[in-house]
Amino acid sequence: MNQLKIGQFIAQQRKEQNMTQTKLAEKVGVTNKSVSKWECGKSMPDYSVVEVLCRELNITVSELLNGEKNSEANSGAVSNAQAMRIIKRLQALENQKQTLTGILLIVLGIALSAFSQTTGGSSFQDFISGIMLGLSVGSMLIGVYVTIRSLVK
């Protein structure tokens, strides 16, 4: 999936429907900033709004994912239900990836914390130990944030 191509397709279809980003956002139930991010290729619509988005733009989910209207040759390649299952699974995998990243950051923080306790003695070693301890705390905090954020979605 090419996010930029999909975004340009969303913008084109929105303009063909004579809608502003704000009007489309209201109909879909998101902010106009979300629509802007889709159209710029910075993000993809959440699976929970894809069906409404496609209905408002008079396109199929397959066309949205392809970033173009289906031609006769490839029409009906993927049903809307199949495409929605694919999108839902992709987003679930992305959440799992974020959760795993958060857990790995927490483990890294714990390892750095343990390693920082083994160094020390001279002023330089104490300095290095302090840096590692700071990095471990930062890593664990970021890991907790990323993990919680992915689990809340």
BAKOL-342641 format. One line per 4 residues: number of its first residue (from 1); for each residue x, y, z of N, C-alpha, C. Coordinates in pm, whole numbers, padded with zeros to 5 digits. Example, Ala and Ser with C-alpha at 12.3 -4.5 7.8 and 13.67 -1.06 7.14 Angstrom:
BEGIN
1 = 01319,-00569,00780,01230,-00450,00780,01320,-00330,00780 ~ 01285,-00225,00708,01367,-00106,00714,01290,00003,00787
This chain:
BEGIN
1 = 00085,-00118,00000,00000,00000,00000,00089,00124,00000 ~ 00060,00212,-00090,00134,00336,-00102,00051,00448,-00037 ~ 00092,00490,00083,00015,00590,00158,-00002,00720,00082 ~ 00102,00763,00012,00095,00888,-00062,-00007,00877,-00176
5 = -00006,00765,-00247,-00101,00744,-00356,-00244,00737,-00302 ~ -00261,00668,-00191,-00393,00658,-00129,-00441,00796,-00084 ~ -00350,00872,-00026,-00385,01008,00019,-00427,01097,-00096 ~ -00353,01090,-00206,-00389,01169,-00323,-00524,01125,-00379
9 = -00551,00996,-00373,-00679,00942,-00421,-00793,00992,-00331 ~ -00772,00993,-00201,-00875,01045,-00109,-00903,01191,-00141 ~ -00797,01270,-00159,-00814,01413,-00191,-00891,01431,-00322 ~ -00855,01352,-00423,-00921,01362,-00553,-01069,01327,-00540
13 = -01100,01220,-00471,-01240,01178,-00457,-01319,01279,-00373 ~ -01256,01334,-00271,-01322,01435,-00187,-01357,01557,-00272 ~ -01264,01600,-00355,-01287,01718,-00440,-01395,01689,-00544 ~ -01398,01567,-00597,-01503,01531,-00692,-01641,01535,-00627
17 = -01645,01511,-00496,-01772,01516,-00422,-01802,01658,-00373 ~ -01717,01755,-00413,-01731,01895,-00371,-01737,01910,-00219 ~ -01645,01841,-00150,-01639,01848,-00005,-01506,01911,00038 ~ -01513,01984,00146,-01390,02033,00209,-01339,01924,00302
21 = -01216,01939,00348,-01162,01844,00445,-01247,01845,00572 ~ -01290,01963,00611,-01372,01976,00732,-01505,01904,00717 ~ -01569,01919,00602,-01699,01855,00579,-01684,01702,00577 ~ -01579,01652,00510,-01554,01509,00509,-01525,01458,00650
25 = -01446,01533,00723,-01413,01494,00860,-01538,01482,00947 ~ -01629,01577,00933,-01754,01573,01010,-01836,01450,00974 ~ -01844,01418,00844,-01924,01303,00801,-01863,01171,00847 ~ -01730,01166,00852,-01662,01043,00890,-01646,01031,01042
29 = -01648,01145,01111,-01634,01144,01256,-01491,01154,01305 ~ -01409,01228,01230,-01270,01253,01269,-01244,01403,01261 ~ -01122,01444,01291,-01087,01586,01279,-01041,01616,01137 ~ -01046,01744,01101,-00997,01780,00968,-00846,01760,00958
33 = -00777,01761,01072,-00632,01733,01071,-00606,01588,01032 ~ -00695,01498,01074,-00680,01358,01035,-00694,01343,00884 ~ -00794,01410,00827,-00814,01404,00682,-00692,01462,00611 ~ -00640,01570,00663,-00521,01631,00604,-00402,01535,00607
37 = -00384,01465,00719,-00274,01369,00730,-00291,01254,00631 ~ -00417,01209,00612,-00441,01103,00513,-00401,01152,00375 ~ -00447,01273,00341,-00425,01325,00206,-00278,01356,00178 ~ -00203,01386,00282,-00059,01412,00265,00023,01283,00268
41 = -00043,01171,00297,00027,01043,00304,00102,01021,00433 ~ 00070,01100,00536,00138,01086,00665,00078,00977,00751 ~ -00047,00944,00727,-00112,00836,00802,-00223,00776,00719 ~ -00276,00666,00769,-00386,00598,00702,-00510,00606,00790
45 = -00627,00603,00729,-00749,00603,00810,-00755,00477,00897 ~ -00811,00494,01017,-00830,00382,01107,-00936,00290,01047 ~ -00919,00160,01072,-01015,00066,01012,-01158,00095,01054 ~ -01177,00158,01171,-01312,00185,01220,-01385,00290,01137
49 = -01313,00370,01058,-01378,00474,00977,-01369,00447,00827 ~ -01302,00340,00788,-01280,00314,00646,-01410,00295,00571 ~ -01503,00217,00625,-01628,00193,00554,-01709,00321,00536 ~ -01715,00404,00640,-01787,00531,00629,-01717,00622,00529
53 = -01585,00626,00534,-01508,00708,00440,-01536,00665,00296 ~ -01532,00536,00271,-01557,00486,00136,-01699,00518,00090 ~ -01795,00505,00181,-01933,00536,00146,-01947,00684,00110 ~ -01883,00773,00186,-01891,00917,00160,-01822,00955,00029
57 = -01716,00882,-00007,-01642,00913,-00129,-01691,00833,-00250 ~ -01791,00747,-00228,-01846,00662,-00334,-01740,00574,-00399 ~ -01660,00509,-00314,-01558,00417,-00361,-01568,00289,-00280 ~ -01501,00185,-00326,-01495,00060,-00251,-01368,00061,-00164
61 = -01366,-00028,-00067,-01247,-00039,00017,-01128,-00083,-00067 ~ -01151,-00171,-00161,-01045,-00216,-00251,-00986,-00099,-00330 ~ -01073,-00012,-00380,-01025,00107,-00453,-00944,00197,-00361 ~ -00989,00212,-00237,-00914,00294,-00141,-00775,00238,-00120
65 = -00766,00107,-00099,-00637,00044,-00074,-00546,00049,-00196 ~ -00605,00044,-00316,-00526,00053,-00440,-00487,00197,-00472 ~ -00564,00292,-00420,-00538,00432,-00449,-00584,00473,-00587 ~ -00676,00397,-00644,-00729,00429,-00776,-00859,00354,-00797
69 = -00939,00406,-00890,-01064,00339,-00926,-01031,00206,-00992 ~ -01112,00106,-00964,-01092,-00025,-01026,-01127,-00019,-01173 ~ -01040,-00076,-01253,-01071,-00089,-01396,-01149,-00218,-01415 ~ -01196,-00240,-01535,-01270,-00363,-01564,-01183,-00486,-01538
73 = -01052,-00474,-01563,-00962,-00588,-01550,-00946,-00633,-01405 ~ -00945,-00538,-01311,-00921,-00578,-01172,-01040,-00549,-01081 ~ -01157,-00526,-01136,-01272,-00496,-01052,-01311,-00620,-00973 ~ -01348,-00599,-00850,-01391,-00708,-00764,-01279,-00800,-00719
77 = -01155,-00754,-00727,-01043,-00838,-00688,-01051,-00875,-00541 ~ -01091,-00781,-00458,-01104,-00805,-00315,-01236,-00746,-00270 ~ -01314,-00823,-00197,-01442,-00771,-00149,-01418,-00671,-00036 ~ -01516,-00589,-00010,-01505,-00493,00100,-01480,-00564,00233
81 = -01548,-00674,00256,-01531,-00747,00382,-01389,-00800,00396 ~ -01334,-00854,00285,-01197,-00904,00289,-01099,-00790,00313 ~ -01120,-00679,00246,-01031,-00564,00263,-01037,-00512,00407 ~ -01157,-00508,00465,-01170,-00461,00603,-01098,-00555,00699
85 = -01106,-00686,00675,-01034,-00781,00760,-00883,-00760,00748 ~ -00836,-00732,00628,-00693,-00706,00607,-00650,-00582,00683 ~ -00728,-00474,00670,-00694,-00349,00739,-00694,-00368,00890 ~ -00796,-00437,00940,-00806,-00460,01085,-00685,-00540,01134
89 = -00647,-00642,01058,-00532,-00724,01097,-00402,-00644,01091 ~ -00386,-00561,00989,-00265,-00477,00979,-00253,-00384,01099 ~ -00366,-00324,01139,-00361,-00235,01254,-00335,-00310,01383 ~ -00387,-00432,01394,-00359,-00513,01512,-00210,-00548,01518
93 = -00152,-00581,01403,-00009,-00611,01398,00075,-00489,01434 ~ 00033,-00372,01389,00105,-00248,01422,00100,-00223,01572 ~ -00015,-00246,01634,-00026,-00231,01780,00062,-00331,01853 ~ 00067,-00454,01804,00153,-00555,01865,00300,-00516,01853
97 = 00336,-00460,01739,00474,-00414,01719,00509,-00304,01818 ~ 00416,-00211,01839,00440,-00102,01935,00450,-00156,02077 ~ 00365,-00252,02112,00371,-00312,02245,00504,-00381,02266 ~ 00548,-00458,02167,00676,-00527,02176,00791,-00428,02188
101 = 00786,-00320,02113,00891,-00217,02122,00896,-00160,02262 ~ 00780,-00131,02320,00774,-00079,02457,00833,-00177,02557 ~ 00799,-00303,02543,00852,-00405,02635,01002,-00418,02620 ~ 01052,-00413,02497,01197,-00421,02474,01269,-00301,02536
105 = 01208,-00183,02528,01269,-00065,02592,01273,-00080,02744 ~ 01170,-00138,02802,01169,-00163,02946,01279,-00261,02984 ~ 01292,-00370,02908,01396,-00470,02934,01535,-00407,02919 ~ 01553,-00325,02816,01680,-00256,02797,01711,-00167,02916
109 = 01610,-00097,02965,01629,-00011,03082,01670,-00090,03205 ~ 01608,-00205,03225,01643,-00289,03339,01786,-00340,03325 ~ 01824,-00380,03204,01960,-00429,03180,02063,-00318,03204 ~ 02033,-00198,03154,02125,-00086,03177,02136,-00053,03326
113 = 02025,-00061,03395,02026,-00034,03539,02113,-00135,03612 ~ 02097,-00262,03577,02179,-00367,03640,02325,-00348,03606 ~ 02354,-00315,03481,02494,-00297,03439,02557,-00175,03505 ~ 02476,-00071,03528,02531,00050,03591,02575,00023,03735
117 = 02514,-00077,03797,02551,-00112,03935,02684,-00185,03942 ~ 02728,-00244,03830,02853,-00321,03830,02974,-00232,03806 ~ 02950,-00111,03755,03062,-00020,03731,03070,00079,03845 ~ 03184,00130,03869,03202,00228,03975,03341,00216,04035
121 = 03375,00307,04118,03507,00305,04182,03577,00437,04162 ~ 03621,00462,04041,03687,00589,04013,03582,00692,03974 ~ 03624,00816,03967,03532,00924,03929,03475,00902,03790 ~ 03559,00860,03697,03512,00837,03561,03413,00722,03556
125 = 03441,00615,03626,03351,00500,03629,03217,00538,03694 ~ 03223,00620,03798,03099,00667,03861,03018,00754,03763 ~ 03089,00834,03685,03022,00918,03585,02951,00831,03480 ~ 03023,00731,03429,02965,00638,03331,02847,00563,03394
129 = 02861,00522,03516,02752,00452,03586,02629,00541,03598 ~ 02650,00668,03627,02538,00763,03637,02469,00783,03503 ~ 02548,00792,03397,02490,00806,03263,02405,00684,03229 ~ 02458,00565,03256,02383,00443,03228,02255,00435,03311
133 = 02263,00479,03435,02144,00479,03520,02039,00575,03464 ~ 02083,00693,03420,01991,00788,03360,01928,00734,03232 ~ 02010,00671,03148,01958,00611,03025,01860,00498,03056 ~ 01888,00423,03162,01798,00312,03196,01662,00365,03242
137 = 01663,00470,03322,01536,00529,03368,01459,00585,03248 ~ 01529,00657,03160,01464,00713,03042,01408,00605,02952 ~ 01485,00500,02930,01440,00389,02846,01316,00322,02905 ~ 01317,00301,03036,01201,00237,03099,01078,00326,03093
141 = 01094,00456,03113,00980,00548,03106,00920,00552,02966 ~ 01006,00560,02866,00958,00559,02727,00891,00425,02696 ~ 00951,00317,02744,00893,00185,02723,00755,00171,02784 ~ 00739,00222,02906,00608,00217,02972,00507,00301,02894
145 = 00548,00420,02851,00459,00507,02774,00415,00440,02645 ~ 00509,00385,02567,00477,00322,02439,00388,00200,02460 ~ 00417,00121,02563,00338,00001,02589,00195,00038,02628 ~ 00180,00131,02718,00046,00171,02762,-00032,00231,02645
149 = 00035,00315,02567,-00031,00379,02452,-00081,00276,02352 ~ 00000,00172,02327,-00041,00069,02231,-00152,-00019,02286 ~ -00155,-00041,02417,-00259,-00124,02477,-00392,-00051,02488 ~ -00388,00083,02497,-00510,00161,02508,-00584,00166,02376
153 = -00512,00160,02264,-00575,00169,02133,-00674,00059,02109
